[in-house]
Amino acid sequence: MKLEVFDDPDSVARKGAEAIAADARSVIAARGRYALAISGGHTPWIMLRALANEDVPWAGVHIFQVDERVAPEGDPDRNLTHLRESLLQHAPMPPEQVHAMPVELPDLEYAAAQYSRALQAIAGSPPVLDLVHLGLGPDGHTASLVPGDPVLKITDVDVGVTGVYQGRRRITLTYPPLNRARRVLWVVTGREKAQMFQRLLDGDESIPAGRVRRDQAVVLADRAAAGDRGAELKPEITRSKL
């Protein structure tokens, strides 16, 4: 796991945009298509707005959602709402290459299975995403893999349905597709994340985020989240030049 620490969330967001753009250019030049999965959050929306101004061969990019709240179309709780406002309204991205989780369907298990098929159609069977962007919650969750939810134990499907968390059920990628990804990009900002951030770096599998594969992971964090670990890194963690 590689770590790079920045002074503030905006700097983290800009570096994340640069990293995604560079990865997309490299992968599309080699294979012609780039499968990217995006999480929600305030800093990621800044990152995606910056990504819209990067040199990206958008015709080859397919965007998937890491997770989504069960809420109506256009609801501010929806990650898709902010994805559209931050990126899709500003980048020349073919709309059919944005794959939204179908959370409006009445049968959520069917919706999850449908999204699994959408992943397979673009990223293979089993699907291998080129890059998965993840965040970290103050309770140690990532995606919508939250402490105590039965979705944590799912290993036989790529997309699952959660119980109610912070007032909403959700659809989320499960551990198998996260751990198959060619690259994982963590974006972590804010002092409220500091305790769980240390546990993430330590590989603490008692928190959901700690169960995501580490060997292809890059972590971008601000100083508020990183604390002392920004200056004193464990030997196995190196500063990354993305």
Disulfide bonds with the S-S distance in Angstrom:
none
